[in-house]
């Protein structure tokens, strides 16, 4: 995910209608036999493309580093890459690294477009470190896609000349590297000012075929190096995939790899339109997409990579997609990618694996991802049990998603485990926590998480359930402007799930006027530490002057709180119900 320039293209990518695909089928025996035969040769040069890409699983992206626009690789906030970093990443279980690179800012003028030798040497140094540590490495043309490649409809010859000169120099520099180095033609390409889909397809084909001919012409290790080619925008929809399939057929080269990106069903990925959970529609979007990629490529002997995956909401701010729902998405993605023979490469701009501490910022997220590489984990309908403060708890039920596992025990983090048949019971996929147990776990009566249950299954990573004491949240009347309204909020242990905004007639208010449910951390932002909910200018920019707006805040406990807004020019008044 290179920049905000690609954001609307991702929206289009992930809001496409359900894809028509064939019935599920496991990877063929012929594919498995081909991979086995290639491995038995012991020669990287003779390994099939399917085998090499299978060996790349799992993969990771060195995001926001060499594609950063600025003075150097630290321009977007990440530290300088070190050899020690790669060695630490290796211990995390990753087998391949995608290194996004933006080249244009390091090039001289036409017609030579000479690459800065210092920058080129630095890229080679980092690539060589990663190769020496046993990684497969993929380098690409990244930010260039939205800097100058997009101008191809109006500046065809100039763009193609720069594209050709750039890849000639990259290919020549790396021609003698191990075959574990792959090249990717361009990242998420799109075109401005084109006449439409037909021209886009022609231009996309021209970029990929030019890339192919330029690299192959440099000889050496580039004669059979694996070349990765994306669909238009790296979008996994039928028409764009069909176009790439046609390109591959015309090139007739066994060392080609298909690439698409996947950031989940868009409303779920950004928490919009009420898609707060990894529900059936969100799961179906994933299965439809991976089925389509498998059918078009892998089932026909062409390897495919999910060159980037994650959630768009990760860049919006903390809590955009609730933790448990994120974990269920990642668990299923890893499982289904394995089933469909797809190599996945986690997009990390520095916010997932901390490049200064060399630790995961969210260890539970990493544990879930890693577990999905080899098997399935049990999950549950929720990772939050809310117990009202001051009342007598009732029995609480949770639906288990066993995923082929079996619940073996429940531990209380930092305390003794629960006793089956006393503290809890299990009937099929229904887990019931006894009222008396909940009372004991919330005895402190402090707002927020009082205890954490660790559900242990026969396989996979444990599932955490937070036992939370709460009262109904309280919002206070406030005044502000269309630049920002800050609503004092007593969350009382609860967490915000989403917000709905409507006019008096029930029609949607605010941005994304096609839905009443607004986008988390864009149209509204909770701050649990400060005790506030902020409505920024992005919300008020699309609110009718003089109209009253009713907000409904939905909390994970099930609580709902209404709030009324009135805009008068740039002044805004908020009133609690």
N, C-alpha and C positions, 0 to 999 in steps of 0.2 A: 504494500500500500504506500505509494511514493509520496503523495501530497494531496491536498484538498482538491487539486485539479482533477483527480480521478474519482472524486466522490460521487458525482452524479452518474457517472458511467457504472459504478458499482450498484447504485440504486436500480438503474435500468436492468443490470445483469440479474439481480436477485429478486426483482419483482415480476419477472416473466411468468407467464401462466404455466401450469403443470405441464411437464414435457411428456409427449407420447413416446413410450419406449416398449420394447418387447418384454416378454416374461423373463423373470430372473433366471440366470444360468451361472453356474460356477465356472471359474477359469478352466479351460479345456485341458484334457489329458495331454494333448499335443503341446500346449504351452508349457506345462510342467515338465514334460520330457525334454523340450528344447532347453529350458533353463538348467535342468540337471546335466544334460550333455555339455552345455557350455561351461558349467562349473568344473566338470571332470577334466577339461583340457588344461586347466590351471593357467591359461593364458588370457590376460586382460584383453589383448588385441583380438583374440578370436571369440570372445564372449559375445553372445547376441545382445542386441539392444535391450530386449526384454530382461535379460539377466542382469545387465549393468544397472538398469533403472530399479530393478527389484532390490539390488544390493545397496541402493541409495536410501532405502527406507530405514529409519525416518530422517527427514531433512529439516533444516533450520535456515532462516534468512538473517543475514547480517544487515538489517535494515537501518535506514537513516545514518549511513556512514559514508560510503564512497559515492552514493547518489546525492549526498547533501549539496545544496547550492550555497557556496560561501568560500571562505579562505581555504579550508582543508576538511579532512574527514571528521573533525570535531564540530563543524559549523552547526549541526542540529542537536548538539548536546551530549553526544556520546564521546567517550574517551578514545584516544588513539589505540588502534588494534595492536595487540601484542601476541607473541608466540605463546605465552603462558595462558592467555585467554583461550586459544584454540585447544590447548591441552586440557584445560578445565572443562570446556564444552564437550570434549570427547568422552570424558567420564560420565556425562549426563546421558549417554546412550545414542547420540546423534551420529549418523553415518555419512551425511552429506551437508554441504553448506552452499546456499545460493548467495552470491555476492553481487548485489545490485550496484551498477556503476553508471554514472552520468558522465559522458565523455565530452560533449560539446563545449563546456566551459573551459576545457583544458586543451582546446585545439586552436591552431593558427588559422589564418584566413584562407579562402579559396585561392587557387584550386587544389593546393596540396592538403589542406586541413591537417597540418602536422601536429601530432599529439605531443604534449609536453613530456619530454623524456623522463623528467623527475617523477611526474605522476604515474607514467606508465611503469617505471621501475618499482614504484611503491605498490602498485597493483600486483605486479609479478612477485614481489617479495611476499605479500600476504597470501597469494595463491600457492606459492611454493611451500610456505609454512603449513597450510592446510593439507596440501597433498602429502607432505612429509609425515604428517600426523595420521595419515591413513584415510582422510576424508575423500569422498567424491566432491568435486567443486564445480559449480555452475556460475559462469560470469555472463553478464548480459549488457544490453544497451537499455538504460532505465529511464531516467528523467528526460532524456532526449525526446522521448515519445510526445511529451506535452510541451517541450520547448521549441522544437523545430520540425520534427518528423510530421507533426499534425498538419503542417502547411503544404503537404504534398499535392493536394488538388490544385492549388494556385501556383505553386512553385515546384512543379514536378521534377524538372531536370536538375535544379539546384539541390533539392532535398536528396534525390537519388545519388547525385555526385558526392555529397557529403557522407551519406550513408555508406556508399561503396568505399570511399577513401578511409573512413573510420574502421570498417571491418577488415579492410586489407591490412591495416597496421596492427590491429588486435590479433588477427590470425597469424601474421608473420611473427609477432612477438612470442606467441605461445605455440607455434607449430610443432615444437619438439617436446612438449609436455606429455605426461602420461595420458592415456586414454580416459583416466578417471576425471580429467577436466572436460567439461561440456561447455558449449557456447549456446546462448539463447538470443535469437535474432532481435527482439525488441520487447519491451514490457508494456502490456495493456495499450496497444496502439489504437489510435482513433484519428479521424480526419475532420478538419473544419472546412466548411464551404464545399463539400462534395455534393454531387447531385442526388445521392441517396445510397441505398443498400447495394445496388449493382456496382456503382463505382467504388464504393468502399471495399467490396469483395475483390475487385480487380487490383486495387492498390495494395491490399493486404497480401494477395498472392504475389505481387511484384516485389514487395519487401522480402518475403520469405524466400522466393526463388533467387533473388539477387544475393541475399545472404548466403544461400547454399552454394551458388556458383563461385562467389568470391572466396569463401573459406576453402572449398575443395581445390581451387586453383593454386593455393599456396603450398600444397603438397605436404610432405613429411607426415607427422601424426594427424594432420588435418584431412588426410585422404579418407579416413574411416572414423574420425572423431564423431561422437554423438552430437547432433545438432537439434536443439530444442526450438520448436516453432509454436507460437500461440495462435489461437483464434483472434479475430478482431476484438480488442478490448480484453482479451483473455476470458471472454464471456462464454459460459457453457450452455448456449442455446442451440437448437437444432440447425438453423440456417447457417450459423457461423461455424459450427462443427462440420457440417456438410461441405462447406467451402474449403476448410483445411484438409478434409479427407481427399478432396479433388486435387489439391496441391500435392499431397503426399503420393497419390496415385501417379500423377504426371512426372514427379521426380524419380520415382521408382528406386529409392535408396533405402536399404535395410537399416541404416543408422540414423533414423529420424525419430524424434520424440515429440509428442503432442503436449501442449500446456494449456491449462485453464486455471482460473483462480476461484476460490469459494469462500465467501464470508457469510454464509447461511441466508435463509429467507430474510429479505431486507427489513421488514417491520420488526421481526424478532431481533435482528442483529443490532438495531439502534433503539429498540424499545419504543415503538410507535404503533398507533392504531389499536392499542390494547393487546398487542402480542407480548405479554410479559413472561410467558412460559414456553418451554420447549414442547409444544403441543403436537397433535397429530399432523396438522397442516405444515408446521415447521419441519418435522421429521420427514414428511412426504417430499418436501422440496429437496431435501438432501438425497433421499433415495432415488428420486427421479433424475437428479443431476448426475449422480455417480453411475446410475444404470446407463444413462445416455453416453457418458464418456467411455464406459466399459464396452458397450455395444459397438460404438463407432471405431474404437482404437484397439484396446487390449484384446478383445475377442477376435480381432483380425491380425494379431501379431505385432501391433504397434504399441510400444509403451506410452504411458501417459503419466504426467505429474500434475498434482495440484500444487502449482508453484508457489502459491500463497494461500493460507487459510487462517481463520481466526474469527473475530467479531468486530464489526465497525464500531460498536459501542465502546470498545476498549480505548479508543482515542477521544471519545466525548467527555469522559470523566468517570470517576469511581462510582460503582453501583448502577451503571446504566442497565446492564443485564445482571439480574440477581445471581449470586454465586452458585447456588445449587442448580439453577437452570443452565448456567454456563457449563457446569461440570457434566450434566446430562448430555448436552450438545457435543461436547468434546469426546465423551465416552462413546457415543453412537457414531460420530464421525470416524474415529479411529477404527472401530469395528467394521463399519461398512466399507471404508477404504480398503482394508485388508481383504474383505470378501470380494471386492471388485478389482483387486490387483492394482490399485493406484498408489503411487508414492506421494506422500504428503510432506509439505515443507511449511513449517510454522512461520507466520510473519511475526517478526520481533523487531520493533523499532528501538529497543532498549528498555522497554517497560515490562517485559516478561522476565528475561534473565538479566539481572543487574550486572553490567559490565565493569562496574567498579568494585562491588563486593564479591562478584562471582558466585552469587546466590540467587535463587528464584525469589522474586518479590511476592509471589503467591505459591508457596510450596504445594498446597492442595491441588492447584491447577496443574502444576507439573506432574504430580503423582498420578493424576487422572489421565493425562496425556500419555505418560510413559506406560501405564498399565494397559492402555488401549492398543499398544503396538503388538502385544502378544496374546491378548485374551480379552474377556469381558469382565466388567465389574457390576456388582449389584448396586442399584441406586434406589431412589424412593420418590414419591410424589412431592415431597417437600424436604427441605433441610431446616425448617423452622417450626417449632411448636410453641404457640402463644398461650400463656396462662394468665388470665385476668388477675390483677393485683387485688388482694384483700378478699377474694372470693374463695369458695371451695372448688377446687379443680374437678373436672369431669374426666372420665376415661378419654384418651385421645387415640385416634386411629390414623395410621399412615399406610398408604398403598405401596408395597414393595415392587420395584421393577427388578426381578431376580436375574433376568438375562442369562439363564442357564445355571445360576449359582444357587446356593442355599444359605440362609442366615444361620450362623453358628453361635453367635453370642453378641451381647451388647455391653460394651464397656462405658464407664463414665470417666471422662478424661480427668485425671488427677484424683480419682476416688475408686471405690470398689465397683466391680461389674454388677449388672442387674441380674436378678435371679429369674430364670424362665419359669413361667407358671405362677409366679408371685408378683414380680414387678412388671412383667409383660407376658403376652401370649401371642402366638402366631397361628393364623388359620389361613392356609393357602398363601395368598400374597398380601394378606391383611395383618399388619402389626398393630397391636393395641397396647398402649402404655397405661398402666393402672393409675387411677386418680390419686391413690395414696402415694405412689411413687413420684408423681408430678408435684404433689404437695411437699414432699421431702426435698425434692431437687430445687424447689423455688422458695425454700424456707426463709432465705435472706430477704425476699420481697423487694429487692433492688430492681429498678427498671433496667431492662436489657437482658443479656444472656446470663443466666444463673448457673447453667451447666451445659456441657456438651456431651452428647451420646455418640459413641463410635460404633456403628453397626458393622460387624465383621461377617464377611461372607466366605464361602469355600474358596473363591478365587477373586482376584482383583484387589483394588484398593478399598479401604473402609469408607463408609458413607457417614458423614458427620451430620448430626441433628442438633441444632441449638435450641435449648429450652429457655424460653424468654418470658419474663414477667413484664406486663404492660398495662397501661391505662389508655383509654381513647385519646388520641392526639388532640391538642387544642391550638387553633390558629387565632391570632390576635389582629384586630383592625389596624390598618397601616395606611400611610400616604407615601406617594413617591411620584415618579415621572415615567414617561414612556421610555426613558433610558434604563430604568430599573425600579422595580418595586420589591422591597425586602419585607417579607411577612414573618414576624416573630412566631415561632412555632415550638410548642412543647411536645416533642415526639413521644415522650413517656415510654421509651423502650421500643416503640414501633418503628417500622421502616416503610418508606414511600415506594409504592409499586408503579403508579402512573397517575396522570391528571387528565381530566376531561374538561373541555371548555365549550360552552354553548351560549348562543344568544337567547333572548326570551322566546323565540319561536322554535327553539330546539336545534337550529342549524349550527354547524361548526364555527367556532370563533378562533382567531389566531392562525398561525401558519399551518401548512398541510390542510387546506380547507376541505379536503375530501374525507377527513375523519375528525370526529370530535375528540379523540384521544391524542394528546400531544406528545412530542418527542422528548424523552428524558434527557436531561443535561443539555438541552438545546432551547426548548421553550420554557423549561422550569428546572431548577437545580436545588435539591435539598442539601443542607449542611448540618449534619447531626451534632457536630461539636459546637458550632455557633448557635444552634437552635433557630435556624431560618430556612425559609423557602424563597428563592429569588426568581422573579420573572424578569428576564432581560429584554433588551430592545428587540431581539429576534421575535419575541412573542407579540409585543405591542405594535410592531411594524405592520401587522396585518389585523389589527383590531379596529373596528369602525368607531370613529370619534362620536361621542355622545351616547353610545349604546351601552347597556348594562350586559355584563358577561357573568354567567354563573360557572364557577369552577367547582368541580368535585374531585377531591383528592382521595385516591384509593390506596389503602395501606395493606401490607402483607398479612396483618392479623385478620383482615376482613372488615376493618373499620372504614367508614366513609365520612368525610368531613366536607361540607359545602362552604363556599366563600363567594362573595359578590364583588365584582369590580365595576367601576365606572370611570370611563376616560372622558376628560374634558380638555381638548387641546393636547398639551403635553403633560397635564396634571392627571394623576391616577389616584383614586381612592379605593381602598380595599376594606370590606366589611365582613366580619365573621358572622355566621348564621346563628 
